Every structure is written in C-alpha cells, then in structure tokens.
Amino acid sequence: EQKSEQLIAETSKKFGIPVDAATHVAFHVMPQERLSGSTTYKNNTAALQAMQTQNGAKVNAVVLPVVADEKNMQDVQRIIAYMRYNPRVMGMIPAAGFKDKVSDYLDEVSDVARFLGVDPVYKDAEGRLLGDLDLGKSQARWLEQAMQRKIKDSNIVILGGAGVTGLAAAYEYLKEG
C-alpha cells in the first residue's frame, strides 16, 4: 500500500493533478510515446484546479497516467497489486499493447474482453479484480466507490474523454439517474 501511495503522490505532483488522501484513483497505463503526445492531462488538470479554487469543488476520483513498458509486464503487475491491496486504487485502463496481456492477472474476465482485450479493470464489491470491455459501467462503479454512494442524484463533471470513454461514462451516469 505504501508503494501505491508513493506512485499516487509522484504522479499527481508530476501532472499537477489535485489529489488528497480521500481521492480515489484509477491508473491509465500507457507507453511513454503515447503519453508524450497527449495534452489531455494538462488541460484536465487546469480545469480541475479552477473548479477547486473557484467553486470549492471536491474531487472524489481521478484517473492518473502511468508509463509502462509494453515489453515488460512487471509495470502492469505492480498496478494490479496496488489495486488488490490499496482501497483507494479503484481500477486500471490498459492502453493498446496491454489490453490483450492483462487477463492472466485478473480474477475474472468477460468472454468479449478475453477475445478483444481488457478495457478496463475494476474491483467488485468483494474486491475481486474483473476485466471487461465496458468502460461506462466500470467508471460508474469506480465513482460510486469513491463517493461511497450511488450515482443517482449526484453532480458529475467529466473532463476530457470526449471520445468513446467519456461518452460511455456519460451514458452510464445518465442511465442511472
């Protein structure tokens, strides 16, 4: 748990993402070249900081980027261990290059994810690690864990993720009320 807290602190500091001791996290595991070209985290960080400063908004959950080596699954195994032993670590989004390799380390994987690749990994109520191919549903579960309540009647802001990930999450949030 201590090593996962260290990774959370280092990553949030590196990207300027506001995280306190109560913030739940998921890790977006990706190769360095993919992270280097992305402005998403920089833009989202500025928006999060503005929301907290101007509105006093509480951030319940964030996704932190983590660089991993596609040739060496030790980085991914480490994140999976963090998920097992740290209640703050809710999930993992494996980028391309990792999706097809993650299932061997999980407790249960859906048939479609086993065939197409896991995206994302999340914990169920018993703490088992599950792999699926339903980002919206898993992100809804992550947020419920972080808020310690159901999504219904909550105010939720999605920063970035205007592609499939953000749309799937928005759909699931709206569906649940």
LOGU-177975 format. One record per atom (N, C-alpha, C): chain; atom name; x, y, z; residue in three letters; residue number from 1. Coordinates in Angstrom, 2 decimals. Each point is the difference from the previous one (the first is absolute). Layout:
BEGIN
- A|CA|X|Y|Z|ALA|NUM
...
END
This chain:
BEGIN
- A|N|0.83|-1.20|0.00|GLU|1
- A|CA|-0.83|1.20|0.00|GLU|1
- A|C|0.87|1.26|0.00|GLU|1
- A|N|1.12|-0.05|0.72|GLN|2
- A|CA|0.87|1.16|0.07|GLN|2
- A|C|0.57|0.36|-1.38|GLN|2
- A|N|0.39|-1.02|-0.79|LYS|3
- A|CA|0.54|0.27|-1.33|LYS|3
- A|C|-1.07|0.59|-0.92|LYS|3
- A|N|-1.23|-0.46|0.14|SER|4
- A|CA|-1.07|0.56|-0.84|SER|4
- A|C|-0.27|1.46|0.38|SER|4
- A|N|0.06|0.32|1.28|GLU|5
- A|CA|-0.18|1.38|0.44|GLU|5
- A|C|1.12|0.89|-0.53|GLU|5
- A|N|1.21|-0.55|-0.05|GLN|6
- A|CA|1.14|0.74|-0.53|GLN|6
- A|C|-0.22|0.28|-1.50|GLN|6
- A|N|-0.47|-0.99|-0.75|LEU|7
- A|CA|-0.27|0.19|-1.42|LEU|7
- A|C|-1.10|1.04|-0.20|LEU|7
- A|N|-1.04|-0.05|0.81|ILE|8
- A|CA|-1.08|0.98|-0.09|ILE|8
- A|C|0.55|1.40|0.23|ILE|8
- A|N|0.80|0.17|1.04|ALA|9
- A|CA|0.57|1.32|0.33|ALA|9
- A|C|0.92|0.51|-1.11|ALA|9
- A|N|0.87|-0.87|-0.48|GLU|10
- A|CA|0.95|0.41|-1.06|GLU|10
- A|C|-0.72|0.36|-1.29|GLU|10
- A|N|-0.98|-0.81|-0.39|THR|11
- A|CA|-0.71|0.23|-1.26|THR|11
- A|C|-0.87|1.25|0.09|THR|11
- A|N|-0.70|0.16|1.10|SER|12
- A|CA|-0.86|1.19|0.13|SER|12
- A|C|0.84|1.27|0.02|SER|12
- A|N|1.16|-0.06|0.63|LYS|13
- A|CA|0.89|1.16|0.04|LYS|13
- A|C|0.57|0.29|-1.39|LYS|13
- A|N|0.45|-1.05|-0.69|LYS|14
- A|CA|0.60|0.16|-1.33|LYS|14
- A|C|-0.97|0.66|-0.98|LYS|14
- A|N|-1.27|-0.39|0.06|PHE|15
- A|CA|-0.98|0.53|-0.94|PHE|15
- A|C|-0.82|1.13|0.59|PHE|15
- A|N|0.23|0.33|1.28|GLY|16
- A|CA|-0.75|1.09|0.63|GLY|16
- A|C|-1.45|-0.33|0.24|GLY|16
- A|N|-0.32|-1.29|0.08|ILE|17
- A|CA|-1.39|-0.42|0.20|ILE|17
- A|C|-0.31|0.04|1.49|ILE|17
- A|N|-1.02|0.77|0.40|PRO|18
- A|CA|-0.30|0.14|1.42|PRO|18
- A|C|-0.55|-1.29|0.60|PRO|18
- A|N|0.78|-0.58|0.91|VAL|19
- A|CA|-0.39|-1.25|0.67|VAL|19
- A|C|0.30|0.17|1.48|VAL|19
- A|N|-0.99|-0.31|0.85|ASP|20
- A|CA|0.26|0.00|1.43|ASP|20
- A|C|-0.17|-1.43|0.52|ASP|20
- A|N|0.12|-0.18|1.30|ALA|21
- A|CA|-0.02|-1.34|0.59|ALA|21
- A|C|-1.34|-0.72|-0.19|ALA|21
- A|N|-1.05|0.74|-0.28|ALA|22
- A|CA|-1.32|-0.61|-0.17|ALA|22
- A|C|-0.35|-0.28|-1.47|ALA|22
- A|N|0.83|0.48|-0.92|THR|23
- A|CA|-0.29|-0.16|-1.43|THR|23
- A|C|0.31|-1.42|-0.44|THR|23
- A|N|-0.97|-0.63|-0.66|HIS|24
- A|CA|0.23|-1.33|-0.57|HIS|24
- A|C|0.62|0.16|-1.38|HIS|24
- A|N|0.79|-0.98|-0.41|VAL|25
- A|CA|0.68|0.10|-1.28|VAL|25
- A|C|-0.16|-1.28|-0.82|VAL|25
- A|N|0.09|0.18|-1.29|ALA|26
- A|CA|0.17|-1.11|-0.93|ALA|26
- A|C|1.23|0.38|-0.82|ALA|26
- A|N|0.70|-0.98|-0.49|PHE|27
- A|CA|1.21|0.26|-0.78|PHE|27
- A|C|-0.24|-0.29|-1.47|PHE|27
- A|N|0.40|0.93|-0.85|HIS|28
- A|CA|-0.03|-0.19|-1.45|HIS|28
- A|C|1.42|-0.41|-0.40|HIS|28
- A|N|0.18|-1.27|-0.27|VAL|29
- A|CA|1.32|-0.55|-0.28|VAL|29
- A|C|0.27|0.08|-1.50|VAL|29
- A|N|1.10|0.68|-0.36|MET|30
- A|CA|0.30|0.22|-1.42|MET|30
- A|C|1.50|0.10|-0.23|MET|30
- A|N|0.43|-0.22|-1.25|PRO|31
- A|CA|1.41|0.17|-0.32|PRO|31
- A|C|0.37|1.49|-0.03|PRO|31
- A|N|1.27|0.30|0.22|GLN|32
- A|CA|0.49|1.38|0.08|GLN|32
- A|C|-0.37|0.82|-1.24|GLN|32
- A|N|0.16|-0.57|-1.19|GLU|33
- A|CA|-0.26|0.78|-1.22|GLU|33
- A|C|-1.45|0.45|-0.09|GLU|33
- A|N|-0.93|-0.77|0.53|ARG|34
- A|CA|-1.41|0.40|-0.03|ARG|34
- A|C|-0.25|1.15|0.97|ARG|34
- A|N|0.61|-0.05|1.15|LEU|35
- A|CA|-0.19|1.05|1.00|LEU|35
- A|C|0.67|1.29|-0.45|LEU|35
- A|N|1.16|-0.10|-0.63|SER|36
- A|CA|0.74|1.19|-0.42|SER|36
- A|C|-0.79|0.89|-0.94|SER|36
- A|N|-0.79|-0.60|-0.87|GLY|37
- A|CA|-0.74|0.78|-0.98|GLY|37
- A|C|-1.36|0.46|0.47|GLY|37
- A|N|-0.37|-0.30|1.24|SER|38
- A|CA|-1.35|0.30|0.47|SER|38
- A|C|-0.06|1.31|0.78|SER|38
- A|N|-0.98|0.84|-0.33|THR|39
- A|CA|-0.22|1.23|0.77|THR|39
- A|C|-1.20|-0.16|0.93|THR|39
- A|N|-0.65|-1.16|-0.04|THR|40
- A|CA|-1.22|-0.21|0.78|THR|40
- A|C|0.23|0.24|1.49|THR|40
- A|N|1.05|-0.60|0.56|TYR|41
- A|CA|0.21|0.14|1.44|TYR|41
- A|C|0.33|1.43|0.40|TYR|41
- A|N|0.76|0.70|-0.83|LYS|42
- A|CA|0.33|1.40|0.29|LYS|42
- A|C|-1.27|0.85|0.02|LYS|42
- A|N|-0.85|-0.16|-1.01|ASN|43
- A|CA|-1.25|0.78|-0.07|ASN|43
- A|C|-0.95|-0.35|1.14|ASN|43
- A|N|-0.14|-1.28|0.30|ASN|44
- A|CA|-0.90|-0.41|1.07|ASN|44
- A|C|0.48|0.50|1.35|ASN|44
- A|N|1.31|0.00|0.22|THR|45
- A|CA|0.55|0.48|1.26|THR|45
- A|C|-0.34|1.46|0.22|THR|45
- A|N|0.13|0.81|-1.02|ALA|46
- A|CA|-0.33|1.42|0.13|ALA|46
- A|C|-1.47|0.17|0.36|ALA|46
- A|N|-0.87|-0.78|-0.63|ALA|47
- A|CA|-1.44|0.10|0.30|ALA|47
- A|C|-0.30|-0.46|1.42|ALA|47
- A|N|0.62|-1.09|0.44|LEU|48
- A|CA|-0.21|-0.48|1.38|LEU|48
- A|C|0.45|1.03|1.02|LEU|48
- A|N|1.17|0.58|-0.23|GLN|49
- A|CA|0.52|1.00|0.93|GLN|49
- A|C|-0.92|1.22|0.06|GLN|49
- A|N|-0.52|0.42|-1.14|ALA|50
- A|CA|-0.92|1.14|-0.02|ALA|50
- A|C|-1.29|-0.32|0.75|ALA|50
- A|N|-0.53|-1.20|-0.20|MET|51
- A|CA|-1.23|-0.39|0.70|MET|51
- A|C|0.21|0.00|1.51|MET|51
- A|N|1.14|-0.50|0.44|GLN|52
- A|CA|0.25|-0.04|1.44|GLN|52
- A|C|0.21|1.40|0.56|GLN|52
- A|N|0.75|0.83|-0.71|THR|53
- A|CA|0.30|1.35|0.48|THR|53
- A|C|-1.23|0.90|-0.02|THR|53
- A|N|-0.71|0.01|-1.10|GLN|54
- A|CA|-1.11|0.92|-0.17|GLN|54
- A|C|-1.28|-0.47|0.67|GLN|54
- A|N|-0.23|-1.30|-0.01|ASN|55
- A|CA|-1.28|-0.51|0.50|ASN|55
- A|C|0.12|-0.86|1.24|ASN|55
- A|N|1.22|-0.25|0.44|GLY|56
- A|CA|0.19|-0.87|1.15|GLY|56
- A|C|-0.43|-1.43|-0.25|GLY|56
- A|N|0.03|-0.41|-1.28|ALA|57
- A|CA|-0.47|-1.34|-0.37|ALA|57
- A|C|0.89|-1.07|0.62|ALA|57
- A|N|-0.64|-1.08|0.43|LYS|58
- A|CA|0.73|-1.14|0.53|LYS|58
- A|C|0.18|-1.01|-1.13|LYS|58
- A|N|1.23|-0.46|-0.17|VAL|59
- A|CA|0.31|-1.00|-1.02|VAL|59
- A|C|0.01|-1.36|0.68|VAL|59
- A|N|-0.97|-0.85|-0.35|ASN|60
- A|CA|-0.10|-1.33|0.60|ASN|60
- A|C|0.91|-1.02|-0.65|ASN|60
- A|N|0.18|0.13|-1.31|ALA|61
- A|CA|0.75|-1.02|-0.73|ALA|61
- A|C|0.67|0.60|-1.22|ALA|61
- A|N|1.20|-0.46|-0.31|VAL|62
- A|CA|0.73|0.43|-1.18|VAL|62
- A|C|0.65|-1.22|-0.66|VAL|62
- A|N|0.35|0.18|-1.26|VAL|63
- A|CA|0.78|-1.00|-0.72|VAL|63
- A|C|1.39|0.59|-0.18|VAL|63
- A|N|1.01|-0.69|0.51|LEU|64
- A|CA|1.38|0.46|-0.10|LEU|64
- A|C|0.74|-0.79|-1.08|LEU|64
- A|N|0.77|0.69|-0.85|PRO|65
- A|CA|0.78|-0.71|-1.02|PRO|65
- A|C|1.23|-0.67|0.61|PRO|65
- A|N|0.29|-1.20|-0.45|VAL|66
- A|CA|1.20|-0.71|0.45|VAL|66
- A|C|0.68|-0.58|-1.23|VAL|66
- A|N|1.29|0.27|-0.14|VAL|67
- A|CA|0.77|-0.53|-1.12|VAL|67
- A|C|0.44|-1.42|0.33|VAL|67
- A|N|-0.18|-0.89|-0.97|ALA|68
- A|CA|0.41|-1.40|0.18|ALA|68
- A|C|0.69|-0.47|-1.28|ALA|68
- A|N|0.83|-0.99|0.16|ASP|69
- A|CA|0.74|-0.59|-1.11|ASP|69
- A|C|-0.82|-1.14|-0.59|ASP|69
- A|N|-0.34|0.10|-1.28|GLU|70
- A|CA|-0.82|-1.04|-0.65|GLU|70
- A|C|0.68|-1.36|-0.04|GLU|70
- A|N|1.32|-0.01|0.03|LYS|71
- A|CA|0.74|-1.26|-0.07|LYS|71
- A|C|0.14|-0.68|1.35|LYS|71
- A|N|-0.32|0.73|1.07|ASN|72
- A|CA|0.22|-0.50|1.34|ASN|72
- A|C|-1.29|0.17|0.81|ASN|72
- A|N|-0.65|-1.09|0.32|MET|73
- A|CA|-1.28|0.08|0.70|MET|73
- A|C|0.15|0.28|1.50|MET|73
- A|N|1.22|0.18|0.49|GLN|74
- A|CA|0.18|0.28|1.42|GLN|74
- A|C|-0.69|1.29|0.42|GLN|74
- A|N|0.00|1.01|-0.87|ASP|75
- A|CA|-0.67|1.27|0.33|ASP|75
- A|C|-1.50|-0.23|0.20|ASP|75
- A|N|-0.59|-0.77|-0.89|VAL|76
- A|CA|-1.44|-0.29|0.09|VAL|76
- A|C|-0.28|-0.88|1.22|VAL|76
- A|N|0.83|-0.97|0.26|GLN|77
- A|CA|-0.17|-0.86|1.18|GLN|77
- A|C|0.06|0.84|1.28|GLN|77
- A|N|0.85|0.99|0.02|ARG|78
- A|CA|0.12|0.88|1.17|ARG|78
- A|C|-1.29|0.78|0.21|ARG|78
- A|N|-0.58|0.55|-1.07|ILE|79
- A|CA|-1.26|0.74|0.11|ILE|79
- A|C|-1.12|-0.93|0.47|ILE|79
- A|N|-0.03|-1.21|-0.50|ILE|80
- A|CA|-1.02|-0.97|0.42|ILE|80
- A|C|0.16|-0.32|1.48|ILE|80
- A|N|1.23|-0.14|0.46|ALA|81
- A|CA|0.23|-0.22|1.44|ALA|81
- A|C|-0.50|1.20|0.81|ALA|81
- A|N|0.23|1.20|-0.49|TYR|82
- A|CA|-0.49|1.19|0.70|TYR|82
- A|C|-1.52|-0.03|0.10|TYR|82
- A|N|-0.65|-0.44|-1.06|MET|83
- A|CA|-1.47|-0.10|0.03|MET|83
- A|C|-0.45|-0.99|1.06|MET|83
- A|N|0.72|-1.10|0.13|ARG|84
- A|CA|-0.40|-1.03|0.97|ARG|84
- A|C|0.15|0.47|1.44|ARG|84
- A|N|1.03|0.78|0.28|TYR|85
- A|CA|0.34|0.28|1.39|TYR|85
- A|C|-0.24|1.43|0.46|TYR|85
- A|N|-0.37|0.90|-0.90|ASN|86
- A|CA|-0.27|1.38|0.41|ASN|86
- A|C|-1.45|0.34|-0.37|ASN|86
- A|N|-0.85|0.24|0.99|PRO|87
- A|CA|-1.40|0.29|-0.29|PRO|87
- A|C|-0.21|1.28|-0.81|PRO|87
- A|N|0.96|0.91|-0.02|ARG|88
- A|CA|-0.12|1.22|-0.80|ARG|88
- A|C|0.16|-0.25|-1.49|ARG|88
- A|N|0.69|-1.07|-0.36|VAL|89
- A|CA|0.25|-0.29|-1.41|VAL|89
- A|C|-1.17|-0.83|-0.53|VAL|89
- A|N|-0.84|0.62|-0.81|MET|90
- A|CA|-1.26|-0.60|-0.42|MET|90
- A|C|0.10|-0.76|-1.30|MET|90
- A|N|0.92|0.37|-0.87|GLY|91
- A|CA|0.01|-0.63|-1.29|GLY|91
- A|C|1.21|0.34|-0.84|GLY|91
- A|N|0.00|-0.56|-1.20|MET|92
- A|CA|1.09|0.21|-0.93|MET|92
- A|C|-0.58|-0.02|-1.42|MET|92
- A|N|0.48|0.93|-0.82|ILE|93
- A|CA|-0.35|0.01|-1.41|ILE|93
- A|C|1.27|-0.35|-0.76|ILE|93
- A|N|0.09|-1.21|-0.52|PRO|94
- A|CA|1.19|-0.36|-0.76|PRO|94
- A|C|-0.08|0.54|-1.42|PRO|94
- A|N|1.04|0.69|-0.44|ALA|95
- A|CA|0.05|0.51|-1.38|ALA|95
- A|C|0.32|-1.15|-0.95|ALA|95
- A|N|-0.11|0.29|-1.30|ALA|96
- A|CA|0.35|-0.99|-1.01|ALA|96
- A|C|1.42|-0.51|0.28|ALA|96
- A|N|0.19|-1.28|-0.20|GLY|97
- A|CA|1.29|-0.62|0.31|GLY|97
- A|C|-0.05|-0.73|1.34|GLY|97
- A|N|-0.98|0.35|0.84|PHE|98
- A|CA|-0.16|-0.64|1.31|PHE|98
- A|C|-1.33|-0.75|0.11|PHE|98
- A|N|-0.99|0.43|-0.78|LYS|99
- A|CA|-1.36|-0.54|0.11|LYS|99
- A|C|-0.06|-1.52|-0.12|LYS|99
- A|N|0.79|-0.56|-0.91|ASP|100
- A|CA|-0.04|-1.44|-0.24|ASP|100
- A|C|0.85|-0.80|0.98|ASP|100
- A|N|0.78|0.67|0.85|LYS|101
- A|CA|0.91|-0.69|0.91|LYS|101
- A|C|-0.47|0.02|1.45|LYS|101
- A|N|-0.99|0.80|0.31|VAL|102
- A|CA|-0.43|0.23|1.38|VAL|102
- A|C|-0.81|-1.16|0.58|VAL|102
- A|N|-0.78|-0.67|-0.81|SER|103
- A|CA|-0.98|-0.98|0.50|SER|103
- A|C|0.62|-1.11|0.85|SER|103
- A|N|1.24|-0.36|-0.25|ASP|104
- A|CA|0.65|-1.07|0.78|ASP|104
- A|C|0.16|0.36|1.48|ASP|104
- A|N|-0.06|1.26|0.33|TYR|105
- A|CA|0.25|0.45|1.37|TYR|105
- A|C|-1.27|0.34|0.78|TYR|105
- A|N|-1.16|-0.23|-0.63|LEU|106
- A|CA|-1.27|0.39|0.61|LEU|106
- A|C|-0.76|-1.21|0.53|LEU|106
- A|N|-0.98|0.27|0.88|ASP|107
- A|CA|-0.81|-1.06|0.58|ASP|107
- A|C|-1.06|-0.50|-0.96|ASP|107
- A|N|-0.52|0.92|-0.83|GLU|108
- A|CA|-1.05|-0.37|-0.94|GLU|108
- A|C|0.03|0.94|-1.20|GLU|108
- A|N|-0.20|-0.56|-1.19|VAL|109
- A|CA|0.01|0.80|-1.22|VAL|109
- A|C|-1.20|-0.41|-0.85|VAL|109
- A|N|-0.74|0.99|-0.49|SER|110
- A|CA|-1.15|-0.31|-0.85|SER|110
- A|C|0.49|-0.64|-1.30|SER|110
- A|N|-0.89|-0.74|-0.65|ASP|111
- A|CA|0.36|-0.67|-1.25|ASP|111
- A|C|0.43|1.00|-1.07|ASP|111
- A|N|-0.74|1.09|-0.13|VAL|112
- A|CA|0.32|0.99|-1.02|VAL|112
- A|C|1.36|0.64|0.28|VAL|112
- A|N|0.33|0.27|1.26|ALA|113
- A|CA|1.29|0.59|0.34|ALA|113
- A|C|1.14|-1.00|-0.22|ALA|113
- A|N|-0.26|-1.26|0.27|ARG|114
- A|CA|1.03|-1.01|-0.24|ARG|114
- A|C|0.31|-0.08|-1.50|ARG|114
- A|N|-1.01|0.18|-0.82|PHE|115
- A|CA|0.17|-0.07|-1.45|PHE|115
- A|C|0.60|1.28|-0.58|PHE|115
- A|N|-0.49|1.18|0.44|LEU|116
- A|CA|0.40|1.28|-0.59|LEU|116
- A|C|1.04|0.77|0.80|LEU|116
- A|N|0.18|-0.34|1.27|GLY|117
- A|CA|0.92|0.73|0.86|GLY|117
- A|C|-0.73|0.73|1.11|GLY|117
- A|N|0.59|0.02|1.16|VAL|118
- A|CA|-0.62|0.58|1.20|VAL|118
- A|C|0.10|1.53|-0.04|VAL|118
- A|N|-1.11|0.64|0.23|ASP|119
- A|CA|-0.03|1.46|0.10|ASP|119
- A|C|-1.30|0.39|0.67|ASP|119
- A|N|-0.05|0.14|1.25|PRO|120
- A|CA|1.00|0.19|1.03|PRO|120
- A|C|0.04|-1.17|1.00|PRO|120
- A|N|0.77|0.21|1.07|VAL|121
- A|CA|0.05|-0.91|1.15|VAL|121
- A|C|-0.67|0.73|1.15|VAL|121
- A|N|-0.85|-0.69|0.74|TYR|122
- A|CA|-0.64|0.62|1.16|TYR|122
- A|C|-0.23|-1.03|1.09|TYR|122
- A|N|-0.31|0.49|1.20|LYS|123
- A|CA|-0.26|-0.86|1.16|LYS|123
- A|C|-1.49|-0.12|0.22|LYS|123
- A|N|-0.44|-1.21|0.37|ASP|124
- A|CA|-1.40|-0.14|0.38|ASP|124
- A|C|-0.13|0.22|1.50|ASP|124
- A|N|-1.18|-0.16|0.54|ALA|125
- A|CA|-0.26|0.26|1.42|ALA|125
- A|C|0.83|-0.90|0.91|ALA|125
- A|N|0.38|-1.17|-0.49|GLU|126
- A|CA|0.81|-0.93|0.81|GLU|126
- A|C|1.50|0.23|-0.17|GLU|126
- A|N|0.39|0.96|-0.85|GLY|127
- A|CA|1.41|0.30|-0.21|GLY|127
- A|C|0.66|-0.83|-1.09|GLY|127
- A|N|-0.79|-0.81|-0.71|ARG|128
- A|CA|0.56|-0.77|-1.10|ARG|128
- A|C|0.28|0.92|-1.17|ARG|128
- A|N|1.06|-0.27|-0.74|LEU|129
- A|CA|0.36|0.81|-1.16|LEU|129
- A|C|-0.62|-0.61|-1.25|LEU|129
- A|N|-0.77|0.84|-0.69|LEU|130
- A|CA|-0.75|-0.44|-1.16|LEU|130
- A|C|0.46|0.74|-1.25|LEU|130
- A|N|0.03|-0.71|-1.10|GLY|131
- A|CA|0.34|0.61|-1.27|GLY|131
- A|C|-1.20|-0.06|-0.92|GLY|131
- A|N|-0.27|1.10|-0.66|ASP|132
- A|CA|-1.17|0.06|-0.87|ASP|132
- A|C|0.31|0.89|-1.19|ASP|132
- A|N|-1.00|0.29|-0.77|LEU|133
- A|CA|0.13|0.90|-1.14|LEU|133
- A|C|-1.15|1.00|0.05|LEU|133
- A|N|-0.31|0.49|1.21|ASP|134
- A|CA|-1.10|0.92|0.21|ASP|134
- A|C|0.48|1.16|0.87|ASP|134
- A|N|0.60|0.99|-0.65|LEU|135
- A|CA|0.57|1.14|0.73|LEU|135
- A|C|-1.03|0.79|0.78|LEU|135
- A|N|-1.17|0.20|-0.56|GLY|136
- A|CA|-1.02|0.80|0.69|GLY|136
- A|C|-0.40|-0.62|1.32|GLY|136
- A|N|-0.32|-1.28|-0.02|LYS|137
- A|CA|-0.44|-0.68|1.22|LYS|137
- A|C|1.11|-0.04|1.05|LYS|137
- A|N|1.22|-0.28|-0.43|SER|138
- A|CA|1.10|-0.07|0.97|SER|138
- A|C|0.29|1.37|0.60|SER|138
- A|N|-0.06|1.05|-0.82|GLN|139
- A|CA|0.25|1.33|0.56|GLN|139
- A|C|-1.10|0.41|0.96|GLN|139
- A|N|-1.22|-0.42|-0.26|ALA|140
- A|CA|-1.09|0.27|0.96|ALA|140
- A|C|0.29|-0.70|1.33|ALA|140
- A|N|0.48|-1.23|-0.05|ARG|141
- A|CA|0.34|-0.73|1.24|ARG|141
- A|C|1.15|0.69|0.73|ARG|141
- A|N|1.02|0.47|-0.75|TRP|142
- A|CA|1.11|0.70|0.63|TRP|142
- A|C|-0.50|1.22|0.76|TRP|142
- A|N|-0.85|0.77|-0.66|LEU|143
- A|CA|-0.49|1.22|0.62|LEU|143
- A|C|-0.86|-0.29|1.23|LEU|143
- A|N|-0.83|-1.03|-0.08|GLU|144
- A|CA|-0.79|-0.37|1.18|GLU|144
- A|C|0.90|-0.41|1.17|GLU|144
- A|N|1.08|-0.71|-0.29|GLN|145
- A|CA|0.94|-0.36|1.06|GLN|145
- A|C|0.61|1.26|0.62|GLN|145
- A|N|0.40|0.93|-0.84|ALA|146
- A|CA|0.63|1.22|0.49|ALA|146
- A|C|-0.96|0.85|0.83|ALA|146
- A|N|-1.25|0.11|-0.46|MET|147
- A|CA|-0.98|0.83|0.71|MET|147
- A|C|-0.65|-0.74|1.16|MET|147
- A|N|0.15|-1.32|0.01|GLN|148
- A|CA|-0.64|-0.87|1.00|GLN|148
- A|C|-1.52|0.18|0.00|GLN|148
- A|N|-0.55|0.12|-1.20|ARG|149
- A|CA|-1.44|0.09|-0.17|ARG|149
- A|C|-0.31|-0.26|-1.48|ARG|149
- A|N|-1.26|-0.16|-0.29|LYS|150
- A|CA|-0.43|-0.22|-1.37|LYS|150
- A|C|0.11|1.30|-0.80|LYS|150
- A|N|0.11|-0.12|-1.30|ILE|151
- A|CA|0.14|1.16|-0.88|ILE|151
- A|C|-1.28|0.83|-0.06|ILE|151
- A|N|-1.14|-0.63|0.16|LYS|152
- A|CA|-1.28|0.68|-0.13|LYS|152
- A|C|0.00|1.32|0.78|LYS|152
- A|N|-0.43|1.05|-0.66|ASP|153
- A|CA|-0.13|1.34|0.58|ASP|153
- A|C|1.34|0.65|0.39|ASP|153
- A|N|1.10|-0.46|-0.58|SER|154
- A|CA|1.31|0.62|0.25|SER|154
- A|C|0.34|0.97|-1.13|SER|154
- A|N|0.83|0.97|0.31|ASN|155
- A|CA|0.52|0.92|-1.02|ASN|155
- A|C|1.35|-0.54|-0.45|ASN|155
- A|N|0.13|-0.27|-1.28|ILE|156
- A|CA|1.21|-0.61|-0.54|ILE|156
- A|C|0.51|0.85|-1.15|ILE|156
- A|N|1.31|0.26|-0.01|VAL|157
- A|CA|0.64|0.74|-1.08|VAL|157
- A|C|1.01|-0.94|-0.65|VAL|157
- A|N|-0.09|-0.14|-1.31|ILE|158
- A|CA|0.96|-0.81|-0.75|ILE|158
- A|C|0.91|0.97|-0.74|ILE|158
- A|N|1.29|-0.07|0.29|LEU|159
- A|CA|0.98|0.85|-0.69|LEU|159
- A|C|0.76|-0.87|-0.99|LEU|159
- A|N|0.09|0.44|-1.23|GLY|160
- A|CA|0.65|-0.82|-1.02|GLY|160
- A|C|-0.90|-1.16|-0.33|GLY|160
- A|N|0.56|-1.01|-0.59|GLY|161
- A|CA|-0.77|-1.21|-0.30|GLY|161
- A|C|-1.18|0.27|-0.90|GLY|161
- A|N|0.15|0.90|-0.98|ALA|162
- A|CA|-1.11|0.28|-0.91|ALA|162
- A|C|-0.17|-1.10|-1.04|ALA|162
- A|N|0.89|-0.96|0.03|GLY|163
- A|CA|-0.11|-1.14|-0.90|GLY|163
- A|C|-0.87|-1.07|0.62|GLY|163
- A|N|0.28|-1.23|-0.37|VAL|164
- A|CA|-0.80|-1.14|0.46|VAL|164
- A|C|-0.02|-0.11|1.52|VAL|164
- A|N|1.13|0.20|0.65|THR|165
- A|CA|0.07|-0.13|1.46|THR|165
- A|C|-0.94|0.97|0.69|THR|165
- A|N|0.10|1.27|-0.34|GLY|166
- A|CA|-0.85|1.01|0.63|GLY|166
- A|C|-1.47|-0.20|-0.32|GLY|166
- A|N|-0.29|-0.35|-1.24|LEU|167
- A|CA|-1.40|-0.23|-0.38|LEU|167
- A|C|-0.59|-1.20|0.71|LEU|167
- A|N|0.78|-1.07|0.13|ALA|168
- A|CA|-0.48|-1.19|0.71|ALA|168
- A|C|-0.27|0.32|1.46|ALA|168
- A|N|0.89|0.78|0.63|ALA|169
- A|CA|-0.20|0.39|1.40|ALA|169
- A|C|-1.23|0.88|0.13|ALA|169
- A|N|-0.12|1.00|-0.87|ALA|170
- A|CA|-1.16|0.89|0.05|ALA|170
- A|C|-1.30|-0.77|-0.17|ALA|170
- A|N|-0.03|-0.92|-0.94|TYR|171
- A|CA|-1.19|-0.81|-0.23|TYR|171
- A|C|-0.38|-0.76|1.27|TYR|171
- A|N|0.96|-0.62|0.64|GLU|172
- A|CA|-0.26|-0.79|1.20|GLU|172
- A|C|-0.49|0.89|1.14|GLU|172
- A|N|0.61|1.18|0.17|TYR|173
- A|CA|-0.43|0.93|1.06|TYR|173
- A|C|-1.43|0.44|-0.24|TYR|173
- A|N|-0.32|0.36|-1.24|LEU|174
- A|CA|-1.36|0.44|-0.32|LEU|174
- A|C|-1.01|-1.12|0.19|LEU|174
- A|N|0.37|-1.20|-0.40|LYS|175
- A|CA|-0.87|-1.14|0.12|LYS|175
- A|C|-0.36|-0.29|1.46|LYS|175
- A|N|0.96|0.25|0.89|GLU|176
- A|CA|-0.23|-0.28|1.42|GLU|176
- A|C|-0.65|1.16|0.73|GLU|176
- A|N|-0.24|1.08|-0.70|GLY|177
- A|CA|-0.76|1.10|0.60|GLY|177
- A|C|0.85|1.10|0.47|GLY|177
END
